[in-house]
Amino acid sequence: MNEGLMMEDELKKFIKEHREDDVRQLALQASHYPAIDMPTALTQIAGWQSIRDKVPTWAACPDILYPQHLPLEQCSSEATANYKYGVVAKQGEHETFADLTGGFGIDCWFMSRAFQHTTYVERQEELVKIAQHNFDVLYPRKGSSILHYPLSFIHCDAESWIRALQSSISWLYLDPARRDGYGGKTVAISDCEPDVRTLEDTLVSKSAHVMVKLSPMLDLDLALHQLKHVEEAHIVSVDNECKELLLILSKEAVTNIDHTPIHCVNIKKDVTQTFVFCKAEEQQTASDLAQSISLYLYEPNASIMKAGAYRCVAQRYGLQKLHANSHLYISNQFIGDFPGRIFQVEAVSGFGKKELKSQLSNLSKANLTVRNFPTSVAELRKRLHLSEGGDTYLFATTLHPEEKILIKCKRV
């Protein structure tokens, strides 16, 4: 790529014409295009393909430049970046914002809409140049009233920059690198770079609010034990797949694990489901256990399941649990705003041969789930002679006290 990160018109035309192509096949045909900088073209095509669904606003801009694969793999989706924007926009401090781990710049760009001045900090110089180019081509759109200059771009590592900072900042954001020295993924806070545990006191001393993005695989209780100033936690899922664990830190907040608000969020195409609770509420809520199956079956979304709001969600929505450890719920009432999947029960059986034969008559495929059940999905599917798919849903689970049942239902 030539100086200034600008591409020649011929290269841009080639990329646009081939951006739907299979990148591996196109690489094999490089000799057919001697005038094209093929490594650059392949990087740009692969980059666009990786974010066209993940970040459609950026993918729609023809002048966006893409780095190598890893920063794109690690970057947030548009849905989760917009969620973070909503979190910071609700707070009162909107003067200054700094993203200490800028990366490809998705979070920084979306969150910057809430602030008067934004600073992008990144230790990889090439990413700084790419981000500055991309922000330049995204921000100047005429008629836009939601995007604000000025911005600053800093080539520096997060720890050095924040320790040298002399003034305070309204909000800080960091997404620590979750890769070890061999390129493998890490989960624990201590294995990420920078290590938020050692930097926490400095962060909260320099900013009114700090947002930290962590691996969705990290145990929430462990994170709350390791950090001292957690004001609230957000478990963010997209289409029922857990994507991010966000912790909001502030100097005044002294983490009380039992009373820290936990926001369980599931972002869907047409609605965002939010369920907020704390561990103390969960501990103090009794389980209302079912003795039989009702008309509707409810399965909480992935964020609620990860947070462990098993009894709270039942109490809030007037549901009965099938079993203390099953985490499936029933009611004769249809509760349309339940934060999860809703099914209408068609039949219930045990696992005797005659019962199963009647239950599964003329059924060759189904969506099978096991909850608090001693057999895996693969093993049970083989036993039931069912392939995956179709409109029928089967739940193999345990009904209080210890009755193994198979629930046949349809998605509502």
C-alpha positions in Angstrom: 0.0 0.0 0.0 1.4 3.4 -0.9 2.3 6.2 1.5 -0.5 7.8 3.4 -2.5 4.5 3.3 -4.3 5.5 0.2 -5.0 3.0 -2.5 -4.7 3.6 -6.2 -8.0 3.7 -8.2 -7.2 0.5 -10.1 -6.6 -1.4 -6.9 -9.8 -0.1 -5.3 -11.7 -1.1 -8.4 -10.2 -4.6 -8.3 -11.1 -5.0 -4.6 -14.7 -3.8 -5.2 -15.2 -6.2 -8.2 -13.8 -9.2 -6.3 -14.9 -8.6 -2.7 -17.5 -11.5 -2.9 -14.8 -13.9 -4.2 -13.3 -16.8 -2.3 -10.1 -15.3 -1.0 -8.1 -18.6 -1.2 -9.1 -19.1 -4.8 -8.3 -15.5 -5.7 -4.8 -15.9 -4.1 -4.1 -18.9 -6.4 -5.0 -16.6 -9.4 -2.5 -13.9 -8.5 -0.4 -14.4 -11.6 -3.4 -13.4 -13.7 -3.3 -9.9 -12.3 0.4 -8.8 -12.5 -0.5 -5.1 -12.1 -2.4 -5.6 -8.9 -0.8 -5.5 -5.4 -2.4 -8.8 -4.6 -1.4 -9.1 -0.9 -3.0 -5.7 -0.2 -6.1 -6.7 -2.2 -6.5 -10.0 -0.4 -6.2 -8.4 3.0 -8.8 -5.8 2.1 -11.2 -8.3 0.6 -10.9 -10.7 3.5 -11.3 -7.8 5.9 -14.5 -6.6 4.3 -15.9 -10.1 4.2 -15.2 -10.5 7.9 -17.1 -7.4 9.0 -19.9 -7.0 6.4 -22.4 -8.6 8.8 -20.6 -7.8 12.0 -20.2 -4.0 11.4 -22.5 -3.1 8.5 -22.0 0.7 8.9 -18.3 0.4 8.3 -18.6 -2.2 5.6 -20.9 0.1 3.7 -18.1 2.7 3.4 -16.0 2.0 0.4 -12.9 3.8 1.7 -12.5 1.8 4.9 -9.1 0.1 5.2 -8.7 -3.2 7.0 -5.8 -4.6 9.0 -4.7 -8.2 9.2 -7.1 -10.8 10.5 -6.5 -10.8 14.3 -7.7 -7.2 15.1 -10.8 -7.9 13.0 -11.4 -11.2 14.9 -11.1 -9.4 18.3 -13.1 -6.3 17.4 -16.6 -5.7 18.7 -19.7 -6.1 16.6 -21.8 -3.0 15.7 -24.5 -4.3 18.0 -22.3 -4.6 21.1 -20.5 -1.3 20.3 -23.8 0.5 20.1 -24.8 -1.1 23.4 -21.6 0.3 25.0 -22.5 3.7 23.5 -25.9 3.5 25.2 -24.3 2.7 28.6 -21.9 5.7 28.5 -24.6 8.0 27.0 -26.8 7.5 30.1 -24.2 8.8 32.4 -23.7 12.5 33.2 -20.0 13.0 32.2 -19.7 13.5 28.5 -16.6 15.7 28.1 -13.7 13.4 27.4 -13.2 9.8 26.5 -10.2 7.6 25.9 -10.0 4.2 24.4 -6.7 2.7 25.8 -6.7 -0.3 23.5 -8.0 1.2 20.2 -7.4 -1.7 17.9 -9.5 -1.6 14.7 -11.5 1.3 16.3 -15.1 -0.1 16.3 -15.8 0.6 20.0 -13.9 3.9 20.0 -15.9 5.2 17.0 -19.3 4.2 18.2 -18.7 5.3 21.8 -17.1 8.6 20.7 -20.6 9.9 19.7 -21.3 10.5 23.3 -18.3 12.8 24.0 -16.9 16.2 23.1 -13.4 14.9 22.7 -12.0 11.4 22.1 -8.5 10.0 22.4 -7.6 6.7 20.6 -4.6 5.0 22.1 -3.0 1.9 20.5 0.4 0.3 20.8 0.6 -1.0 17.2 1.6 1.9 14.9 0.0 0.4 11.8 -3.4 0.1 13.6 -3.1 3.8 14.6 -2.6 4.8 11.0 -5.5 2.7 9.8 -7.8 4.0 12.5 -6.9 7.6 11.7 -7.6 7.0 8.0 -10.9 5.3 8.8 -12.1 7.9 11.2 -11.3 10.6 8.6 -13.4 8.9 5.9 -16.3 8.2 8.3 -16.6 11.5 10.3 -16.8 14.2 7.5 -20.2 13.0 6.2 -22.1 16.2 5.6 -25.3 16.8 7.6 -24.3 14.5 10.4 -25.1 16.0 13.8 -24.2 13.0 16.0 -20.5 12.8 15.2 -18.0 15.1 17.0 -14.5 16.2 16.5 -11.9 16.7 17.7 -10.1 13.3 18.0 -6.6 12.5 19.1 -4.6 9.4 17.9 -1.8 8.3 20.2 0.8 5.5 19.4 1.5 4.2 22.9 0.8 1.3 25.2 -2.2 1.7 27.5 -0.3 1.5 30.8 2.4 4.0 29.8 -0.2 6.5 28.5 -2.6 6.3 31.5 0.3 6.5 34.1 1.6 9.6 32.4 -1.8 11.3 32.1 -1.9 14.5 34.2 -5.6 15.5 33.9 -8.8 13.5 34.6 -11.0 12.0 31.9 -14.8 11.4 32.0 -14.6 7.8 30.7 -11.9 5.3 30.0 -12.4 2.1 28.0 -10.1 -0.8 27.6 -10.4 -4.2 26.0 -7.2 -6.1 27.2 -5.6 -8.4 24.6 -6.7 -11.9 25.3 -3.7 -13.7 23.6 -0.7 -15.3 25.1 2.8 -15.1 23.7 2.1 -18.0 21.4 -1.1 -16.5 19.9 -3.4 -18.7 22.0 -6.6 -17.3 23.5 -6.6 -16.5 27.3 -9.5 -15.9 29.6 -8.2 -14.9 33.1 -7.8 -11.2 33.8 -4.2 -11.8 34.9 -3.3 -13.4 31.5 -4.6 -10.4 29.5 -2.6 -7.3 28.5 -2.7 -4.9 30.2 -3.5 -6.7 33.5 -6.5 -4.7 34.8 -5.9 -5.9 38.4 -2.5 -4.1 38.6 -3.8 -1.1 36.8 -7.1 -0.7 38.5 -6.2 1.9 41.1 -4.5 4.1 38.5 -7.5 3.8 36.1 -10.1 4.8 38.7 -7.9 7.7 40.0 -7.7 9.2 36.5 -11.4 8.8 35.4 -14.9 9.0 36.8 -15.9 5.8 35.0 -13.9 3.0 33.5 -15.4 0.3 31.2 -13.5 -2.9 30.9 -14.4 -5.5 28.3 -13.5 -9.1 29.3 -13.9 -12.6 27.8 -17.5 -13.9 27.9 -15.9 -17.2 29.1 -14.7 -15.5 32.3 -16.5 -16.5 35.5 -18.3 -13.4 36.7 -17.9 -14.2 40.4 -14.1 -14.6 39.9 -13.9 -11.2 38.1 -15.8 -9.5 40.9 -13.5 -11.1 43.5 -10.4 -9.9 41.6 -11.4 -6.3 41.1 -12.0 -3.9 43.9 -14.1 -1.1 42.3 -16.8 -2.7 40.2 -19.9 -0.4 40.1 -21.9 -2.7 37.8 -21.6 -5.7 35.5 -23.1 -6.3 32.0 -23.3 -9.7 30.4 -24.0 -9.0 26.7 -25.4 -11.6 24.3 -26.4 -11.2 20.7 -29.1 -13.5 19.4 -28.7 -15.6 22.5 -25.0 -16.0 22.1 -22.9 -14.6 25.0 -20.4 -12.1 23.5 -19.0 -9.8 26.1 -18.6 -9.3 29.9 -18.4 -5.6 30.7 -17.4 -4.2 34.1 -17.9 -0.6 35.0 -15.4 0.6 37.6 -15.4 3.8 39.6 -13.3 5.1 42.5 -16.3 5.5 44.8 -17.6 1.9 44.1 -16.2 -0.7 46.5 -17.3 -4.0 45.2 -19.8 -5.8 47.3 -20.3 -9.0 45.2 -23.7 -9.7 46.7 -25.1 -6.3 45.8 -23.4 -5.4 42.5 -26.0 -4.8 39.9 -25.7 -7.4 37.1 -27.3 -6.4 33.7 -28.2 -9.5 31.7 -28.6 -8.3 28.1 -29.7 -10.1 24.9 -29.6 -8.0 21.8 -32.0 -9.2 19.1 -32.9 -7.8 15.7 -36.0 -6.0 16.8 -35.6 -5.7 20.6 -33.0 -5.7 23.4 -33.9 -7.8 26.4 -32.5 -6.6 29.7 -32.8 -8.3 33.1 -31.1 -6.7 36.1 -30.5 -8.4 39.5 -27.9 -8.9 42.2 -26.6 -12.0 43.9 -28.2 -11.1 47.2 -31.6 -11.1 45.5 -30.9 -14.5 44.0 -29.8 -15.9 47.3 -32.9 -14.6 49.1 -35.4 -15.9 46.5 -37.0 -19.3 47.1 -37.6 -21.7 44.3 -41.2 -22.6 43.4 -40.9 -26.1 42.0 -43.4 -27.6 39.6 -45.1 -30.9 40.2 -46.3 -31.3 36.6 -45.9 -29.7 33.2 -48.0 -26.7 32.2 -48.9 -25.2 28.8 -45.9 -23.1 28.2 -42.2 -23.8 28.7 -39.6 -21.0 29.2 -35.9 -21.1 28.7 -33.9 -18.0 29.9 -31.5 -16.3 27.5 -27.7 -17.0 27.6 -26.9 -13.9 29.6 -29.3 -14.8 32.4 -28.0 -18.4 32.4 -24.4 -17.2 32.7 -25.2 -14.8 35.4 -27.0 -17.4 37.4 -30.3 -15.6 37.9 -32.2 -18.9 38.1 -34.6 -18.2 41.0 -34.9 -14.4 40.3 -36.2 -14.8 36.8 -38.8 -17.3 38.0 -40.0 -15.1 40.8 -40.1 -11.9 38.6 -42.2 -13.6 35.9 -44.4 -15.8 38.1 -42.9 -19.1 36.8 -42.3 -22.5 38.4 -39.0 -24.3 38.0 -39.0 -27.9 36.8 -36.2 -28.8 39.2 -33.7 -26.9 41.3 -31.0 -27.7 38.7 -32.9 -27.8 35.5 -33.2 -24.1 34.8 -36.4 -24.6 32.7 -39.6 -22.9 33.7 -43.3 -23.5 33.1 -46.6 -21.6 33.4 -50.2 -21.9 32.1 -49.9 -18.2 31.2 -48.2 -16.8 28.1 -45.7 -14.2 29.1 -44.6 -12.5 25.9 -41.9 -10.3 27.4 -40.0 -13.1 29.0 -36.2 -12.7 28.4 -35.6 -15.9 26.6 -37.2 -18.5 24.4 -40.9 -19.5 24.8 -42.4 -22.8 23.8 -45.9 -24.3 23.7 -45.9 -27.8 25.2 -47.4 -30.5 23.0 -46.6 -33.7 24.9 -44.6 -35.0 27.8 -43.3 -38.6 28.3 -40.9 -40.6 30.2 -38.2 -42.7 28.6 -39.9 -46.1 28.4 -39.9 -47.7 24.9 -43.7 -47.4 24.5 -43.8 -43.8 25.7 -41.0 -42.8 23.4 -42.6 -44.6 20.4 -45.8 -42.7 21.0 -44.1 -39.4 21.6 -41.8 -39.6 18.6 -44.2 -41.2 16.1 -43.6 -39.9 12.5 -40.8 -37.7 13.8 -37.5 -38.0 12.0 -35.8 -34.7 13.1 -36.0 -32.3 16.0 -34.1 -29.6 17.9 -32.9 -31.4 20.9 -31.7 -29.8 24.2 -30.6 -31.5 27.5 -30.9 -29.7 30.8 -30.0 -31.5 34.1 -30.0 -34.8 32.2 -27.4 -37.6 32.4 -27.0 -38.1 28.6 -25.4 -35.8 26.1 -27.3 -34.4 23.1 -25.3 -36.6 20.7 -25.9 -39.8 22.7 -29.6 -39.1 23.1 -30.0 -38.1 19.4 -28.5 -41.5 18.5 -30.8 -43.3 20.9 -33.9 -41.6 19.6 -32.9 -41.9 15.9 -33.4 -38.2 15.2 -31.5 -35.8 13.0 -31.1 -32.1 13.7 -33.6 -29.5 12.6 -37.3 -29.0 11.9 -40.0 -27.2 13.8 -40.2 -29.6 16.7 -38.2 -28.9 19.9 -37.4 -31.7 22.5 -36.2 -31.0 26.0 -34.7 -33.9 27.9 -34.7 -32.9 31.5 -35.5 -33.7 35.1 -38.8 -32.9 36.9 -38.8 -32.4 40.6 -38.0 -34.5 42.6 -35.9 -36.7 40.2 -38.2 -37.8 37.3 -36.5 -37.9 33.8 -38.9 -36.6 31.2 -38.9 -35.6 27.5 -40.9 -32.5 26.6 -42.1 -32.0 23.0 -43.0 -28.5 22.0 -43.2 -25.8 19.4 -41.4 -22.4 19.4 -43.8 -19.5 20.1 
